[in-house]
Amino acid sequence: MANGSVGVGGFLFADEELSEISGLKRGPDFVEVMCGCTSHRYGDAVGRLRVFASGHLEIDCDCTPGCQEVKLSPAAFEKHSGRETARKWKSNVWVIVEGEKVSLSKTPLLKYHNQTSKSTNGSHKGLCHRDEFIRCAVCNKERRFRLRNKEECRIYHDALADQKWSCSCLPADKISCDADEERASRKVLRGCSRSPSCKGCTSCVCFGCEICRFAECSCQICIDFTRNA
């Protein structure tokens, strides 16, 4: 698209804003860059930061070969890296700009995240739906569902209504009953933009909005929402 924009919901980064940042990749509703966090004890932990059109941020960690920590919030990545002065991820998590480490707070990458945080005041504007879990009817393992966009919300919505839902209902390349269940310490991280271990706050618990309710769905929840919207 023109000026290097990503065409979802006015989510725009001009080419010149990101041209000097290392590892830049563009997706349909996100940009991805190389990032890291430095611990005086353990050194640099590196990862891949995705900035979504909604303002949501997530990091796949590459601190060691085979590290399985993925879709971490920046705060959770900061903690995972062993950073001694945690809880300041905007300053402690960095990207490489022209060969130098630059904190996220000094880049354009937080522009939409900050706007979303300011607009979240109890309304559904900028709402972050946290991850949810459903137990497989075959292997009895809980599986994570990310709810970052309407497509992901619909997958979870339909799975929740299916009492016989199983891992096989997911795309074959995602997960199967043979895969291990997430450990308990990982399950507490559910994608809330304000706290990685949030147990349910007004920012990430939604009781119905245009992202997670569907006019073409015949369930009573969606019908009631569509009538009242």
N, C-alpha and C positions, 0 to 999 in steps of 0.2 A: 504494500500500500504506500501511498505518498508519504514522504518524510519519515519512513520507517515506522509507521504507526501499526499497532496491533488492534484490529477492528472489533473490539467488544466494549460496549458501554463507555465510549469516550476514553478508553485506556490508551494513552499516547506517550510514546517516547520518541523524540526526534533523533535522527541518526547521530547528530553531533553530541547529544547528551550521553550516549553510551559507546561511542566509537572507540574510546581509549580503554575500555574495561575488558580485561582478559576473559576468554572463554565464553564470549557472548553467543547465544543461540536464541532464535525467535520461534515461538510456537503460536498456535491459533489464538490463545488467550493468555499467554504468558511470555516472559523473557527469562532466560537462564544465564547465569554467570558463575564463574569460579569464585568461591569465597573461602574464608578460613577464620580461625580463632586461635590465639596464641596463649599457651600456658608456660609460665616460667619453668615449671617442673617437667612438662611433657613435650614442650615445643609446639610446632604448628599442627593443628588439625585442619585438614582441608575438606571441602565439600562442594556441592553444586546447589546454588540458591535459585529458586524459581519465584518470580514475582508475578502474581496472577492479576487478571483484569479487575477482580474484586478488591484488590489491595492485600489479599492473603499472601503470606510468605511461607515457604517450606524449604527445608534443606535435606538433601541426601548426603550422608557423611561418607567420605573416602579416607578417613584417618588412618586406616590400616587395610591391607588387602583382605577383602571378604567381609568388611564391616557391614552389618545388616541394619544399621540405624538409618531409616529412610523417613521422609516426610516429617522431619522434626520441625518444630517451631524454632525460630532463632534463639529464644531463651533456652530451649531444651538442648540445642546444639552447643550453645555456650557452656552449659553445665556438663554435657557429655565430653567436651574437649578438655575438661579439668581446669578451666580458667579459675584463678584464685579469687578474683574480684568479680564474681558473677552478678547477675541481675542488672547489668548495664550493657545488654547485647547490642544496642544501637551504636555504642562506641567500641565495643570489644570485637564484634564480628566485622571482618574487613573484606574488601575486594581488591584486586590488583588493577591500579590505574597507571598507565605509562610505566609499568615496572615497579611501582611503589605500593605498599599496603595503605589503603585508605579506608577509614571506618565508614560503615553504612550511613551514618548520620551526615556525612559530608558528601554524599552522592545523591543523584536524583532518584535512586531506586526506592526510597521510602516515601516518595511524594504521594502516591495513592494510598499506601498503608496509613500514613498520618491523616489523610483526609477522611478515610473510613473510620478511624478511631475517634476523630472529633465528631463525626456525624452520628455515632452510635449512642443514642440517648434514650433508649427504651423503645424507639420505633423500629420498623423493619428495615429502614434505610441503612445499608452497609452491614447488615446482619451477617454474622459468620455462623453457619450451621456446623456444629462440632461433629466429629466422627461418631458413628453408631456401630453396634455389633449385633449380629444375628447368629444363632447357633445352628449348625448343620444338623439336619434330621438323620443323616447317615453316620457321620463320624463323631457327632456331639461336640465338635470344636467350634468356638466362637470365631467369627470372621469379621474383619473390619470393613466398614463401608464409609468411604469419603463422601462428603456432601458439600462440594465446593461450587457446583453448578447445577443447572436444571436437569441435565442428563443423568448425573450421578444421583441426584435426589430421586429421580424416577426409578432408577434401578433399585435403590433401597426401599422405596415405597412399595413396589411390586413384590420384592422379596419378603417384606414384612407381612404382606397379605397372604403369602403362600405358606401354609402350615407344613408342607412337605419340602420346603426349600433346602437345597443341599449345595455343597461346593461345586458340583457338576453344573449347576445353573450359571456359574460364572464363566467368562471366556476361558478356554482351555489353557491359554498361556498365562493366566493370572494365578490360579491356585487350585489345588486338588485336595482330596481327603488325606493324601499321604503327607502333605505339608504340615509342619509343626504349628501348633497354636501359639499366638503371641504370648510372651511371658507377661506375668501380672504387672511388673514394673513398667513395661512398655504400654500396656493397655490404659494406664492412667493418663497418658498423653493423647488428648483427643482433639487437637487442632484449634483450641480456643486461642484467639489472637491476643488475649490479655494475660492468660495464665496457662502454662503447659499442663498443669495438673488440675485444671478447673473441674469442679464437680457439678457444674450447672449454674451459669450466671445469665443475666439478661442479655449478654452479648452473643451467646452461642446456643441458647435454648429457644427454639421457635415453635409456636403453636399454630402456624399457618401463614404462609406468604406466597407471593407469586412465583417463587423459586421452587417451593416444595409442595405446592398444590396444583392440580391439573384439571383443566376444564373438560378434557375428553375422558377423564376417568369416571367410572360409574360407582365408586365407593362412596359411602355416606359422608366421610370426612371431606372429600374433594367437592361433592355436591353442595354441602353446607357452606364451604368456603366460597365457591363460585357464586352462590345465591346472595351471600352477604357482602361480597367484595364490591 
